[in-house]
Amino acid sequence: MISLAHAQAAAAPAAPGFADFLPLIIIFVLFWFMLIRPQMKRAKDQKKMLSELAKGDEVVTASGQVGKVSKIGEQYVSLEIADGVVTHVQKQAIQTLLPKGTIKTL
């Protein structure tokens, strides 16, 4: 006897709909709000801080060096890290702007 299951036609595959892509859309939205957007905000704040840098500001470099800005160039900044000791660092290496008087309290 031949089984009737073999004689049936195969079901046509369903066309992909919006519900099939919904998990991908949700993952992208979460990725945007949790990773991409905060990183863009930090980069914007860093760029603004570097553009507003002025002589006499107290800063911390990416390497952890603390100093007072004595001269600002296009690409480099001169930092006074001790009395009479001046180092030159790249402008992008400045990580944090400290409140005035912080160096004296260290």
Backbone atoms as SQL, in Angstrom:
CREATE TABLE atoms (id INTEGER PRIMARY KEY, chain TEXT, resi INTEGER, resn TEXT, atom TEXT, x REAL, y REAL, z REAL);
INSERT INTO atoms VALUES
  (1, 'A', 1, 'MET', 'N', 0.818, -1.175, 0.000),
  (2, 'A', 1, 'MET', 'CA', 0.000, 0.000, 0.000),
  (3, 'A', 1, 'MET', 'C', 0.880, 1.263, 0.000),
  (4, 'A', 2, 'ILE', 'N', 0.484, 2.208, -0.763),
  (5, 'A', 2, 'ILE', 'CA', 1.229, 3.467, -0.870),
  (6, 'A', 2, 'ILE', 'C', 0.628, 4.455, 0.119),
  (7, 'A', 3, 'SER', 'N', 1.506, 5.076, 0.853),
  (8, 'A', 3, 'SER', 'CA', 1.063, 6.045, 1.855),
  (9, 'A', 3, 'SER', 'C', 0.574, 7.311, 1.162),
  (10, 'A', 4, 'LEU', 'N', -0.478, 7.880, 1.684),
  (11, 'A', 4, 'LEU', 'CA', -1.035, 9.101, 1.101),
  (12, 'A', 4, 'LEU', 'C', -0.154, 10.313, 1.383),
  (13, 'A', 5, 'ALA', 'N', 0.705, 10.241, 2.383),
  (14, 'A', 5, 'ALA', 'CA', 1.563, 11.374, 2.724),
  (15, 'A', 5, 'ALA', 'C', 2.533, 11.689, 1.599),
  (16, 'A', 6, 'HIS', 'N', 2.936, 10.662, 0.847),
  (17, 'A', 6, 'HIS', 'CA', 3.871, 10.903, -0.251),
  (18, 'A', 6, 'HIS', 'C', 3.190, 11.560, -1.433),
  (19, 'A', 7, 'ALA', 'N', 1.946, 11.456, -1.527),
  (20, 'A', 7, 'ALA', 'CA', 1.227, 11.987, -2.670),
  (21, 'A', 7, 'ALA', 'C', 0.819, 13.440, -2.482),
  (22, 'A', 8, 'GLN', 'N', 0.925, 13.963, -1.274),
  (23, 'A', 8, 'GLN', 'CA', 0.520, 15.342, -1.045),
  (24, 'A', 8, 'GLN', 'C', 1.557, 16.303, -1.605),
  (25, 'A', 9, 'ALA', 'N', 1.099, 17.457, -2.056),
  (26, 'A', 9, 'ALA', 'CA', 1.992, 18.490, -2.585),
  (27, 'A', 9, 'ALA', 'C', 2.687, 19.194, -1.419),
  (28, 'A', 10, 'ALA', 'N', 3.913, 19.612, -1.642),
  (29, 'A', 10, 'ALA', 'CA', 4.672, 20.320, -0.608),
  (30, 'A', 10, 'ALA', 'C', 4.073, 21.702, -0.398),
  (31, 'A', 11, 'ALA', 'N', 4.086, 22.163, 0.854),
  (32, 'A', 11, 'ALA', 'CA', 3.539, 23.480, 1.175),
  (33, 'A', 11, 'ALA', 'C', 4.468, 24.563, 0.633),
  (34, 'A', 12, 'ALA', 'N', 3.882, 25.603, 0.096),
  (35, 'A', 12, 'ALA', 'CA', 4.663, 26.709, -0.441),
  (36, 'A', 12, 'ALA', 'C', 5.291, 27.478, 0.727),
  (37, 'A', 13, 'PRO', 'N', 6.577, 27.874, 0.617),
  (38, 'A', 13, 'PRO', 'CA', 7.205, 28.626, 1.712),
  (39, 'A', 13, 'PRO', 'C', 6.549, 29.996, 1.864),
  (40, 'A', 14, 'ALA', 'N', 6.409, 30.408, 3.107),
  (41, 'A', 14, 'ALA', 'CA', 5.774, 31.697, 3.387),
  (42, 'A', 14, 'ALA', 'C', 6.728, 32.837, 3.027),
  (43, 'A', 15, 'ALA', 'N', 6.181, 33.894, 2.507),
  (44, 'A', 15, 'ALA', 'CA', 6.986, 35.069, 2.168),
  (45, 'A', 15, 'ALA', 'C', 7.416, 35.756, 3.468),
  (46, 'A', 16, 'PRO', 'N', 8.680, 36.229, 3.540),
  (47, 'A', 16, 'PRO', 'CA', 9.124, 36.885, 4.773),
  (48, 'A', 16, 'PRO', 'C', 8.331, 38.176, 4.998),
  (49, 'A', 17, 'GLY', 'N', 7.896, 38.345, 6.203),
  (50, 'A', 17, 'GLY', 'CA', 7.114, 39.518, 6.539),
  (51, 'A', 17, 'GLY', 'C', 7.836, 40.388, 7.547),
  (52, 'A', 18, 'PHE', 'N', 7.134, 41.403, 8.021),
  (53, 'A', 18, 'PHE', 'CA', 7.697, 42.346, 8.987),
  (54, 'A', 18, 'PHE', 'C', 8.055, 41.644, 10.291),
  (55, 'A', 19, 'ALA', 'N', 7.268, 40.679, 10.688),
  (56, 'A', 19, 'ALA', 'CA', 7.506, 39.982, 11.957),
  (57, 'A', 19, 'ALA', 'C', 8.818, 39.191, 11.931),
  (58, 'A', 20, 'ASP', 'N', 9.245, 38.769, 10.769),
  (59, 'A', 20, 'ASP', 'CA', 10.511, 38.044, 10.666),
  (60, 'A', 20, 'ASP', 'C', 11.716, 38.960, 10.888),
  (61, 'A', 21, 'PHE', 'N', 11.591, 40.223, 10.518),
  (62, 'A', 21, 'PHE', 'CA', 12.692, 41.169, 10.663),
  (63, 'A', 21, 'PHE', 'C', 12.631, 41.962, 11.969),
  (64, 'A', 22, 'LEU', 'N', 11.564, 41.831, 12.719),
  (65, 'A', 22, 'LEU', 'CA', 11.392, 42.588, 13.954),
  (66, 'A', 22, 'LEU', 'C', 12.523, 42.352, 14.963),
  (67, 'A', 23, 'PRO', 'N', 12.975, 41.116, 15.206),
  (68, 'A', 23, 'PRO', 'CA', 14.098, 40.949, 16.147),
  (69, 'A', 23, 'PRO', 'C', 15.375, 41.652, 15.691),
  (70, 'A', 24, 'LEU', 'N', 15.666, 41.660, 14.392),
  (71, 'A', 24, 'LEU', 'CA', 16.843, 42.358, 13.889),
  (72, 'A', 24, 'LEU', 'C', 16.716, 43.862, 14.078),
  (73, 'A', 25, 'ILE', 'N', 15.532, 44.381, 13.868),
  (74, 'A', 25, 'ILE', 'CA', 15.303, 45.813, 14.037),
  (75, 'A', 25, 'ILE', 'C', 15.471, 46.188, 15.503),
  (76, 'A', 26, 'ILE', 'N', 14.942, 45.399, 16.404),
  (77, 'A', 26, 'ILE', 'CA', 15.062, 45.673, 17.837),
  (78, 'A', 26, 'ILE', 'C', 16.522, 45.621, 18.276),
  (79, 'A', 27, 'ILE', 'N', 17.280, 44.643, 17.781),
  (80, 'A', 27, 'ILE', 'CA', 18.703, 44.540, 18.130),
  (81, 'A', 27, 'ILE', 'C', 19.457, 45.768, 17.627),
  (82, 'A', 28, 'PHE', 'N', 19.176, 46.218, 16.422),
  (83, 'A', 28, 'PHE', 'CA', 19.849, 47.402, 15.883),
  (84, 'A', 28, 'PHE', 'C', 19.517, 48.639, 16.717),
  (85, 'A', 29, 'VAL', 'N', 18.253, 48.818, 17.106),
  (86, 'A', 29, 'VAL', 'CA', 17.865, 49.978, 17.912),
  (87, 'A', 29, 'VAL', 'C', 18.577, 49.945, 19.267),
  (88, 'A', 30, 'LEU', 'N', 18.623, 48.795, 19.914),
  (89, 'A', 30, 'LEU', 'CA', 19.338, 48.674, 21.186),
  (90, 'A', 30, 'LEU', 'C', 20.828, 48.952, 21.008),
  (91, 'A', 31, 'PHE', 'N', 21.417, 48.425, 19.953),
  (92, 'A', 31, 'PHE', 'CA', 22.826, 48.655, 19.657),
  (93, 'A', 31, 'PHE', 'C', 23.090, 50.144, 19.486),
  (94, 'A', 32, 'TRP', 'N', 22.193, 50.841, 18.794),
  (95, 'A', 32, 'TRP', 'CA', 22.349, 52.279, 18.559),
  (96, 'A', 32, 'TRP', 'C', 22.321, 53.046, 19.873),
  (97, 'A', 33, 'PHE', 'N', 21.322, 52.799, 20.712),
  (98, 'A', 33, 'PHE', 'CA', 21.166, 53.582, 21.931),
  (99, 'A', 33, 'PHE', 'C', 22.148, 53.194, 23.032),
  (100, 'A', 34, 'MET', 'N', 22.678, 51.982, 23.009),
  (101, 'A', 34, 'MET', 'CA', 23.575, 51.564, 24.082),
  (102, 'A', 34, 'MET', 'C', 25.052, 51.680, 23.717),
  (103, 'A', 35, 'LEU', 'N', 25.404, 51.684, 22.439),
  (104, 'A', 35, 'LEU', 'CA', 26.814, 51.724, 22.054),
  (105, 'A', 35, 'LEU', 'C', 27.179, 52.911, 21.162),
  (106, 'A', 36, 'ILE', 'N', 26.501, 53.069, 20.061),
  (107, 'A', 36, 'ILE', 'CA', 26.910, 54.063, 19.074),
  (108, 'A', 36, 'ILE', 'C', 26.644, 55.485, 19.561),
  (109, 'A', 37, 'ARG', 'N', 25.460, 55.755, 20.050),
  (110, 'A', 37, 'ARG', 'CA', 25.095, 57.107, 20.459),
  (111, 'A', 37, 'ARG', 'C', 25.949, 57.631, 21.614),
  (112, 'A', 38, 'PRO', 'N', 26.187, 56.859, 22.691),
  (113, 'A', 38, 'PRO', 'CA', 27.056, 57.368, 23.761),
  (114, 'A', 38, 'PRO', 'C', 28.491, 57.622, 23.295),
  (115, 'A', 39, 'GLN', 'N', 29.004, 56.784, 22.401),
  (116, 'A', 39, 'GLN', 'CA', 30.363, 56.982, 21.888),
  (117, 'A', 39, 'GLN', 'C', 30.447, 58.266, 21.072),
  (118, 'A', 40, 'MET', 'N', 29.438, 58.552, 20.276),
  (119, 'A', 40, 'MET', 'CA', 29.423, 59.785, 19.492),
  (120, 'A', 40, 'MET', 'C', 29.351, 61.000, 20.411),
  (121, 'A', 41, 'LYS', 'N', 28.588, 60.902, 21.494),
  (122, 'A', 41, 'LYS', 'CA', 28.474, 62.007, 22.449),
  (123, 'A', 41, 'LYS', 'C', 29.815, 62.265, 23.140),
  (124, 'A', 42, 'ARG', 'N', 30.511, 61.185, 23.555),
  (125, 'A', 42, 'ARG', 'CA', 31.820, 61.343, 24.191),
  (126, 'A', 42, 'ARG', 'C', 32.824, 61.983, 23.243),
  (127, 'A', 43, 'ALA', 'N', 32.819, 61.571, 21.987),
  (128, 'A', 43, 'ALA', 'CA', 33.742, 62.139, 20.998),
  (129, 'A', 43, 'ALA', 'C', 33.444, 63.618, 20.768),
  (130, 'A', 44, 'LYS', 'N', 32.181, 63.983, 20.736),
  (131, 'A', 44, 'LYS', 'CA', 31.787, 65.379, 20.553),
  (132, 'A', 44, 'LYS', 'C', 32.227, 66.217, 21.753),
  (133, 'A', 45, 'ASP', 'N', 32.044, 65.710, 22.968),
  (134, 'A', 45, 'ASP', 'CA', 32.455, 66.426, 24.176),
  (135, 'A', 45, 'ASP', 'C', 33.973, 66.594, 24.228),
  (136, 'A', 46, 'GLN', 'N', 34.724, 65.561, 23.835),
  (137, 'A', 46, 'GLN', 'CA', 36.188, 65.620, 23.820),
  (138, 'A', 46, 'GLN', 'C', 36.668, 66.670, 22.824),
  (139, 'A', 47, 'LYS', 'N', 36.058, 66.693, 21.648),
  (140, 'A', 47, 'LYS', 'CA', 36.442, 67.667, 20.623),
  (141, 'A', 47, 'LYS', 'C', 36.153, 69.087, 21.096),
  (142, 'A', 48, 'LYS', 'N', 35.023, 69.285, 21.758),
  (143, 'A', 48, 'LYS', 'CA', 34.664, 70.599, 22.281),
  (144, 'A', 48, 'LYS', 'C', 35.653, 71.039, 23.361),
  (145, 'A', 49, 'MET', 'N', 36.028, 70.108, 24.256),
  (146, 'A', 49, 'MET', 'CA', 36.971, 70.424, 25.324),
  (147, 'A', 49, 'MET', 'C', 38.321, 70.831, 24.743),
  (148, 'A', 50, 'LEU', 'N', 38.795, 70.127, 23.724),
  (149, 'A', 50, 'LEU', 'CA', 40.079, 70.466, 23.114),
  (150, 'A', 50, 'LEU', 'C', 40.033, 71.810, 22.395),
  (151, 'A', 51, 'SER', 'N', 38.918, 72.141, 21.789),
  (152, 'A', 51, 'SER', 'CA', 38.820, 73.417, 21.081),
  (153, 'A', 51, 'SER', 'C', 38.745, 74.596, 22.051),
  (154, 'A', 52, 'GLU', 'N', 38.244, 74.370, 23.272),
  (155, 'A', 52, 'GLU', 'CA', 38.122, 75.442, 24.262),
  (156, 'A', 52, 'GLU', 'C', 39.308, 75.494, 25.219),
  (157, 'A', 53, 'LEU', 'N', 40.323, 74.684, 24.981),
  (158, 'A', 53, 'LEU', 'CA', 41.502, 74.640, 25.838),
  (159, 'A', 53, 'LEU', 'C', 42.207, 75.991, 25.824),
  (160, 'A', 54, 'ALA', 'N', 42.613, 76.472, 27.004),
  (161, 'A', 54, 'ALA', 'CA', 43.254, 77.786, 27.101),
  (162, 'A', 54, 'ALA', 'C', 44.496, 77.693, 27.974),
  (163, 'A', 55, 'LYS', 'N', 45.352, 78.695, 27.848),
  (164, 'A', 55, 'LYS', 'CA', 46.570, 78.762, 28.648),
  (165, 'A', 55, 'LYS', 'C', 46.181, 78.880, 30.119),
  (166, 'A', 56, 'GLY', 'N', 46.838, 78.091, 30.970),
  (167, 'A', 56, 'GLY', 'CA', 46.551, 78.110, 32.402),
  (168, 'A', 56, 'GLY', 'C', 45.603, 77.015, 32.850),
  (169, 'A', 57, 'ASP', 'N', 44.987, 76.292, 31.909),
  (170, 'A', 57, 'ASP', 'CA', 44.098, 75.185, 32.270),
  (171, 'A', 57, 'ASP', 'C', 44.909, 74.025, 32.833),
  (172, 'A', 58, 'GLU', 'N', 44.355, 73.339, 33.806),
  (173, 'A', 58, 'GLU', 'CA', 44.994, 72.168, 34.385),
  (174, 'A', 58, 'GLU', 'C', 44.361, 70.933, 33.765),
  (175, 'A', 59, 'VAL', 'N', 45.223, 70.032, 33.261),
  (176, 'A', 59, 'VAL', 'CA', 44.736, 68.894, 32.492),
  (177, 'A', 59, 'VAL', 'C', 45.436, 67.604, 32.914),
  (178, 'A', 60, 'VAL', 'N', 44.830, 66.480, 32.514),
  (179, 'A', 60, 'VAL', 'CA', 45.430, 65.157, 32.660),
  (180, 'A', 60, 'VAL', 'C', 45.551, 64.581, 31.261),
  (181, 'A', 61, 'THR', 'N', 46.725, 64.040, 30.947),
  (182, 'A', 61, 'THR', 'CA', 46.926, 63.421, 29.637),
  (183, 'A', 61, 'THR', 'C', 46.494, 61.961, 29.683),
  (184, 'A', 62, 'ALA', 'N', 46.473, 61.325, 28.527),
  (185, 'A', 62, 'ALA', 'CA', 46.085, 59.916, 28.435),
  (186, 'A', 62, 'ALA', 'C', 47.071, 59.022, 29.178),
  (187, 'A', 63, 'SER', 'N', 48.318, 59.470, 29.328),
  (188, 'A', 63, 'SER', 'CA', 49.322, 58.679, 30.040),
  (189, 'A', 63, 'SER', 'C', 49.281, 58.913, 31.545),
  (190, 'A', 64, 'GLY', 'N', 48.431, 59.844, 32.002),
  (191, 'A', 64, 'GLY', 'CA', 48.292, 60.100, 33.433),
  (192, 'A', 64, 'GLY', 'C', 49.096, 61.274, 33.926),
  (193, 'A', 65, 'GLN', 'N', 49.753, 61.981, 33.056),
  (194, 'A', 65, 'GLN', 'CA', 50.555, 63.140, 33.433),
  (195, 'A', 65, 'GLN', 'C', 49.634, 64.312, 33.741),
  (196, 'A', 66, 'VAL', 'N', 49.874, 64.965, 34.876),
  (197, 'A', 66, 'VAL', 'CA', 49.076, 66.116, 35.281),
  (198, 'A', 66, 'VAL', 'C', 49.919, 67.364, 35.085),
  (199, 'A', 67, 'GLY', 'N', 49.340, 68.389, 34.484),
  (200, 'A', 67, 'GLY', 'CA', 50.101, 69.606, 34.265),
  (201, 'A', 67, 'GLY', 'C', 49.218, 70.779, 33.926),
  (202, 'A', 68, 'LYS', 'N', 49.868, 71.932, 33.837),
  (203, 'A', 68, 'LYS', 'CA', 49.181, 73.179, 33.507),
  (204, 'A', 68, 'LYS', 'C', 49.588, 73.578, 32.097),
  (205, 'A', 69, 'VAL', 'N', 48.635, 73.949, 31.277),
  (206, 'A', 69, 'VAL', 'CA', 48.894, 74.332, 29.890),
  (207, 'A', 69, 'VAL', 'C', 49.650, 75.656, 29.883),
  (208, 'A', 70, 'SER', 'N', 50.833, 75.647, 29.234),
  (209, 'A', 70, 'SER', 'CA', 51.611, 76.880, 29.159),
  (210, 'A', 70, 'SER', 'C', 51.625, 77.461, 27.742),
  (211, 'A', 71, 'LYS', 'N', 51.406, 76.623, 26.739),
  (212, 'A', 71, 'LYS', 'CA', 51.390, 77.093, 25.360),
  (213, 'A', 71, 'LYS', 'C', 50.551, 76.131, 24.534),
  (214, 'A', 72, 'ILE', 'N', 49.760, 76.670, 23.623),
  (215, 'A', 72, 'ILE', 'CA', 48.906, 75.842, 22.767),
  (216, 'A', 72, 'ILE', 'C', 49.273, 76.090, 21.320),
  (217, 'A', 73, 'GLY', 'N', 49.578, 75.007, 20.616),
  (218, 'A', 73, 'GLY', 'CA', 49.854, 75.085, 19.185),
  (219, 'A', 73, 'GLY', 'C', 48.732, 74.417, 18.413),
  (220, 'A', 74, 'GLU', 'N', 48.965, 74.262, 17.116),
  (221, 'A', 74, 'GLU', 'CA', 47.955, 73.620, 16.262),
  (222, 'A', 74, 'GLU', 'C', 47.786, 72.143, 16.605),
  (223, 'A', 75, 'GLN', 'N', 48.915, 71.425, 16.759),
  (224, 'A', 75, 'GLN', 'CA', 48.874, 69.992, 17.032),
  (225, 'A', 75, 'GLN', 'C', 49.401, 69.635, 18.418),
  (226, 'A', 76, 'TYR', 'N', 50.221, 70.499, 19.010),
  (227, 'A', 76, 'TYR', 'CA', 50.881, 70.179, 20.271),
  (228, 'A', 76, 'TYR', 'C', 50.542, 71.192, 21.351),
  (229, 'A', 77, 'VAL', 'N', 50.649, 70.741, 22.599),
  (230, 'A', 77, 'VAL', 'CA', 50.401, 71.579, 23.767),
  (231, 'A', 77, 'VAL', 'C', 51.617, 71.451, 24.679),
  (232, 'A', 78, 'SER', 'N', 52.074, 72.567, 25.225),
  (233, 'A', 78, 'SER', 'CA', 53.162, 72.543, 26.195),
  (234, 'A', 78, 'SER', 'C', 52.559, 72.503, 27.585),
  (235, 'A', 79, 'LEU', 'N', 52.973, 71.500, 28.377),
  (236, 'A', 79, 'LEU', 'CA', 52.476, 71.334, 29.742),
  (237, 'A', 79, 'LEU', 'C', 53.595, 71.599, 30.730),
  (238, 'A', 80, 'GLU', 'N', 53.300, 72.393, 31.721),
  (239, 'A', 80, 'GLU', 'CA', 54.249, 72.590, 32.815),
  (240, 'A', 80, 'GLU', 'C', 53.868, 71.591, 33.900),
  (241, 'A', 81, 'ILE', 'N', 54.704, 70.559, 34.066),
  (242, 'A', 81, 'ILE', 'CA', 54.386, 69.494, 35.016),
  (243, 'A', 81, 'ILE', 'C', 55.031, 69.722, 36.377),
  (244, 'A', 82, 'ALA', 'N', 56.000, 70.629, 36.440),
  (245, 'A', 82, 'ALA', 'CA', 56.637, 71.049, 37.693),
  (246, 'A', 82, 'ALA', 'C', 57.203, 72.440, 37.442),
  (247, 'A', 83, 'ASP', 'N', 57.699, 73.085, 38.474),
  (248, 'A', 83, 'ASP', 'CA', 58.271, 74.425, 38.303),
  (249, 'A', 83, 'ASP', 'C', 59.454, 74.364, 37.350),
  (250, 'A', 84, 'GLY', 'N', 59.324, 74.993, 36.208),
  (251, 'A', 84, 'GLY', 'CA', 60.391, 75.044, 35.227),
  (252, 'A', 84, 'GLY', 'C', 60.514, 73.810, 34.344),
  (253, 'A', 85, 'VAL', 'N', 59.660, 72.800, 34.521),
  (254, 'A', 85, 'VAL', 'CA', 59.709, 71.584, 33.699),
  (255, 'A', 85, 'VAL', 'C', 58.529, 71.606, 32.730),
  (256, 'A', 86, 'VAL', 'N', 58.844, 71.720, 31.444),
  (257, 'A', 86, 'VAL', 'CA', 57.803, 71.811, 30.419),
  (258, 'A', 86, 'VAL', 'C', 57.940, 70.618, 29.475),
  (259, 'A', 87, 'THR', 'N', 56.847, 69.942, 29.226),
  (260, 'A', 87, 'THR', 'CA', 56.826, 68.848, 28.258),
  (261, 'A', 87, 'THR', 'C', 55.860, 69.204, 27.133),
  (262, 'A', 88, 'HIS', 'N', 56.070, 68.584, 26.000),
  (263, 'A', 88, 'HIS', 'CA', 55.205, 68.816, 24.845),
  (264, 'A', 88, 'HIS', 'C', 54.442, 67.527, 24.568),
  (265, 'A', 89, 'VAL', 'N', 53.132, 67.624, 24.461),
  (266, 'A', 89, 'VAL', 'CA', 52.283, 66.471, 24.171),
  (267, 'A', 89, 'VAL', 'C', 51.353, 66.823, 23.021),
  (268, 'A', 90, 'GLN', 'N', 50.875, 65.785, 22.355),
  (269, 'A', 90, 'GLN', 'CA', 49.894, 66.026, 21.299),
  (270, 'A', 90, 'GLN', 'C', 48.588, 66.488, 21.924),
  (271, 'A', 91, 'LYS', 'N', 47.898, 67.325, 21.213),
  (272, 'A', 91, 'LYS', 'CA', 46.633, 67.868, 21.712),
  (273, 'A', 91, 'LYS', 'C', 45.615, 66.753, 21.976),
  (274, 'A', 92, 'GLN', 'N', 45.598, 65.732, 21.129),
  (275, 'A', 92, 'GLN', 'CA', 44.648, 64.637, 21.284),
  (276, 'A', 92, 'GLN', 'C', 44.948, 63.786, 22.515),
  (277, 'A', 93, 'ALA', 'N', 46.150, 63.909, 23.083),
  (278, 'A', 93, 'ALA', 'CA', 46.516, 63.124, 24.263),
  (279, 'A', 93, 'ALA', 'C', 45.909, 63.694, 25.538),
  (280, 'A', 94, 'ILE', 'N', 45.381, 64.897, 25.476),
  (281, 'A', 94, 'ILE', 'CA', 44.752, 65.486, 26.661),
  (282, 'A', 94, 'ILE', 'C', 43.392, 64.836, 26.842),
  (283, 'A', 95, 'GLN', 'N', 43.223, 64.258, 28.021),
  (284, 'A', 95, 'GLN', 'CA', 42.037, 63.450, 28.264),
  (285, 'A', 95, 'GLN', 'C', 40.999, 64.178, 29.110),
  (286, 'A', 96, 'THR', 'N', 41.447, 64.866, 30.163),
  (287, 'A', 96, 'THR', 'CA', 40.508, 65.464, 31.101),
  (288, 'A', 96, 'THR', 'C', 40.933, 66.880, 31.462),
  (289, 'A', 97, 'LEU', 'N', 39.982, 67.758, 31.567),
  (290, 'A', 97, 'LEU', 'CA', 40.203, 69.115, 32.041),
  (291, 'A', 97, 'LEU', 'C', 39.864, 69.136, 33.526),
  (292, 'A', 98, 'LEU', 'N', 40.828, 69.543, 34.356),
  (293, 'A', 98, 'LEU', 'CA', 40.635, 69.550, 35.799),
  (294, 'A', 98, 'LEU', 'C', 40.150, 70.911, 36.272),
  (295, 'A', 99, 'PRO', 'N', 39.455, 70.961, 37.409),
  (296, 'A', 99, 'PRO', 'CA', 39.078, 72.253, 37.980),
  (297, 'A', 99, 'PRO', 'C', 40.324, 73.030, 38.420),
  (298, 'A', 100, 'LYS', 'N', 40.235, 74.349, 38.417),
  (299, 'A', 100, 'LYS', 'CA', 41.365, 75.194, 38.805),
  (300, 'A', 100, 'LYS', 'C', 41.788, 74.877, 40.242),
  (301, 'A', 101, 'GLY', 'N', 43.101, 74.837, 40.461),
  (302, 'A', 101, 'GLY', 'CA', 43.637, 74.586, 41.796),
  (303, 'A', 101, 'GLY', 'C', 43.814, 73.125, 42.159),
  (304, 'A', 102, 'THR', 'N', 43.521, 72.232, 41.255),
  (305, 'A', 102, 'THR', 'CA', 43.627, 70.795, 41.534),
  (306, 'A', 102, 'THR', 'C', 45.080, 70.372, 41.727),
  (307, 'A', 103, 'ILE', 'N', 45.993, 70.949, 40.945),
  (308, 'A', 103, 'ILE', 'CA', 47.396, 70.551, 41.015),
  (309, 'A', 103, 'ILE', 'C', 47.984, 70.896, 42.390),
  (310, 'A', 104, 'LYS', 'N', 47.589, 72.003, 42.969),
  (311, 'A', 104, 'LYS', 'CA', 48.108, 72.386, 44.282),
  (312, 'A', 104, 'LYS', 'C', 47.669, 71.430, 45.379),
  (313, 'A', 105, 'THR', 'N', 46.534, 70.782, 45.187),
  (314, 'A', 105, 'THR', 'CA', 46.027, 69.865, 46.221),
  (315, 'A', 105, 'THR', 'C', 46.630, 68.473, 46.113),
  (316, 'A', 106, 'LEU', 'N', 47.358, 68.190, 45.022),
  (317, 'A', 106, 'LEU', 'CA', 47.943, 66.864, 44.843),
  (318, 'A', 106, 'LEU', 'C', 49.122, 66.661, 45.737);
